[in-house]
C-alpha cells in the first residue's frame, strides 16, 4: 500500500489491461486498423511524464514480468481490475481478452479481479460466451465497448433491445458492475459511438446494476455530470482523466475534477490507470499530492481532502467489488460511497438476490 505523510492508501486500479497488439496478432487485411489503433494508444502515452514513455515495440505487448513490476512492485497498486476489449475484427486472438487476462488472474490470486465483456451484436453465441466466462472465472463485472466494430456495424447503444437482453442477463447472474467506455475516441473508431446519452436510460431501467462510465464521457464532461448526478447508480471512472490530463493539462484537469466533485461527488469516483497506456506510479503519487489551484476560476469547486483521495484511489472500487480493505487504510468518517443515493444500488441488489 502507498503511504505519504503518515497516511496509508489502499489502491485499487479499476481500469487496466494485458493486451497483445503485436504485428503477429494482426488480422490479415486489417493491418492498417490494428496498427493505427495501437499507435493512437501510444500517442496518448505521450501525455504522461517523459521518463515513462516506451518504445512502440515494447508498448505493443508488455511482458508478464513488466506488468507485475509496474503495477504492484513500483506502482503502489494493491488490487487491479482487468477490463477486456476484444477488437476481433483487427486482432486474431483478440486485443485484450478475458482468457488472456484470466491467465494472470489465476496465476496471481489476490492481485487481480477479472472482468469479462459482452457485445450484444454477437447474439446467442455471444450470450453463451458471456455466461461461460462468468461461470469459469466468477466475474462480477463486464466492460462494454459501444464503438467496437463488429462485421458491418461500427457501434451500438446501450438502449438497443439486444443490449437490454444482455444487461438483464448480467443482472440475473450477478454481473453487477458494468464498465462502459465513453470517452476520447481511438482511431479508427467513430466518436459519436462514445456519446453518453444512452447511459441514463439504461441506468434508470437497470437499477440493480452499477454503471461505471470510464473516461467520464470526455470531452462531453458537462453531459456526463448532469446525467450522473441524477442517476444514483452511475459512477465516474477516472481513467484518462488522471493519466491524460493531470500532467499534460493541469488547468483542464482541475476543471474536470472540479465539475466531477461538484456534481457527482467523491463517493462515486474510481481511480483507473489505463495501464499500459500510463503507469499507475506517477498517477497515484501525483493525485495524492494534488490540490485544487488557489485561483478565482476554481473558487466555486469543492476541495478534496485526504479522505476523499482515499475513497477515489481505492475505497469506492473496493466497496463496489467487495474487496477487503485493511483497517489502517479505512477512513474514520464511515464507509466510502455511503451517501443515500450511492447506497441505493447495493440495497436493491441485495433485495433482488
Secondary structure, DSSP 4 states (H G I P E B T S, - for coil): -EEETTEEE--EEEEE------GGGBPTT-HHHHHHHHHHHHHHHTTS-GGG---HHHHHS--HHHHHIIIIISS--SEEEE--B--TTTBTT-SB-HHHHHHHHHHSTTTEEE-EE--GGGHHHHHHHHHHHHHHH---EEEE-TT--BTTB----TTSHHHHHHHHHHHHTT--EEEEE-SS--TTS-GGGG-GGGHHHHHHH-TTSEEEEEGGGTT-HHHHHHHHHH-TTEEEE-TTIIIIIITT-HHHHHHHHHHHHHHT-GGGEE----BTSS-HHHHHHHHHH-----SGGGTTSPP--HHHHHIIIIIHHHHHHT----GGGS-TT--TT-SHHHHHHHHHHHHH-
